[in-house]
Amino acid sequence: MLGVAVLAAVGGAALAGIGFSGSYNALRDLGFRHSFGDFSYAFPIGVDAGIVALLAMDLHLIRKGAPAPWLRLLAHSFTAATIYFNAASAGPLLKNPTGTAMHAVIPVMFVAVVEAGRRLVIRITRIEAGHGRDGVPLHRWLLAPWPSFRMYRRMRLNGIASYDRAVELERERLVYRVMLERDHGGDWRKAPSDQRLPLTMERFGLSVDEALALPAQADEQARLRAERAEAFDAEVAARATARAAELEISKLRTAGRIEAAGYEVGAETATAKAHAHARTLAAGREADAAERIDHAEEELAAAAAEQAAADARLRAAETDQAAAEKERDAAEMRARTSATERTAADNEQAKTEAEEAAQSARLRAAETAKRAAETEEAAAEAAKRKAEADRDTAAARRTQAEHEEAERTARLRAAEARERAAEKELRAVEAEDAAKLTPAARATRRVARMILAAGGNPDAVPLQSIAEALHVSLATASGRRTEAAELIAAGYTSIAA
């Protein structure tokens, strides 16, 4: 093959050179005959080089994935023109057919080499890009034109790149159609719709097995959609429950804060009232003590004034009677001494009463201080109760936060468990798809997975749950459970089996 490739490359280059040189001479002479003058030397290059340039640009655009079909059409127009010009260089076309054919052979040879190279480049480009395609062979077009067109149409519409694959699909469908006709009295249209699928889906390029698997795939997709809908509904319900729980927790927290604030305001109000009451009592007692002291002083002043008046009257009587009663001087002296003693006694009594009043005032002040201390002690007790309430509130908040964290952890673990279960189910379904199991076998394996999820005990999975999951009767569900138990006993583990 390497020798053939080298020979084709060398021979093609030689033929292209010969064809170009012959075409150049013919077109140059034709240009001189048609009064092109010196431009006759450039005219052949413009025509033949234009063909090569247009085809090269077409190949470059094809390789870049942006083909321009008009370039190839224009190159073919130049090709037809150069063939005509070469044929016309021998004279009128009909007068000298031999000369016309001899001049036309050279450009046809050149164009054939260029087209062969173009086809090779396009083929290599498509193979490298992964778009290589087989065509319908020419002999098939000649022997069976209409079936060949139908096959070509299916290959292009459904992206079938291999001709052998197209023939294999056609053979499978023909054999399947013959088998249906044999089973249904010569008319395959009498077969059930599921059995007719390989023939009705022929235009979509599906094989017999792929078409027959469509109902099972549709059932499986419907089941998956139902499961996703159930999971979505469950997730929505869980979110609604979580929002309701968060709202209730928020209400409880708000109520707790309001109650704590009530306690704080009550304690502050009680403390303020106690201080105000203590100040009021102290002020009242101080006012009573001052009033009594003032009253005692007034009484002492009145007694002193009365005594002074009595002394004045006595001195006046003594002055009037001094002359007549000189003998009574000794008696008067005793009387004054007695009056002085009485005054001293009265002053002593007044002093004693004042001291008693002051003592009473000090006792009342001490009682007031004691009550103030009791009030302060009550305020301290209230502050202590408030601190304990704050600690209880903080502990309740920590407990609530721990509960919320535990709940979030539980939700996360449940989500992870659901995700792992979904992954196991997906792998099991992929394994069943790869094994091309029947719907009954898939149902049996699904029940087996339910039993394995319940701990491996078939009786732990109710028949009602199996019937609802598979949409079958209880009798069918019982049979599926028995088959699933046998499958597990044979070593089924939901993925590998």
Secondary structure by P-SEA (a helix, b strand, c coil): caaaaaaaaaaaaaaaaaaaaaaaaaaaaaaaaacccccccaaaaaaaaaaaaaaaaaaaaaaaccccaaaaaaaaaaaaaaaaaaaaccccccccaaaaaaaaaaaaaaaaaaaaaaaaaaaaaaaaaccccccccaaaaaacaaaaaaaaaaaaaaccccaaaaaaaaaaaaaaaaaaaaaccccccccccccccccccccccccaaaaaaaaaaaaaaaaaaaaaaaaaaaaaaaaaaaaaaaaaaaaaaaaaaaaaaaaaaaaaaaaaaaaaaaaaaaaaaaaaaaaaaaaaaaaaaaaaaaaaaaaaaaaaaaaaaccccccaaaaaaaaaaaaaaaaaaaaaaaaaaaaaaaaaaaaaaaaaaaaaaaaaaaaaaaaaaaaaaaaaaaaaaaaaaaaaaaaaaaaaaaaaaaaaaaaaaaaaaaaaaaacccaaaaaaaaaaaaaaaaccccccccaaaaaaaacccaaaaaaaaaaaaaaaaaccccccc
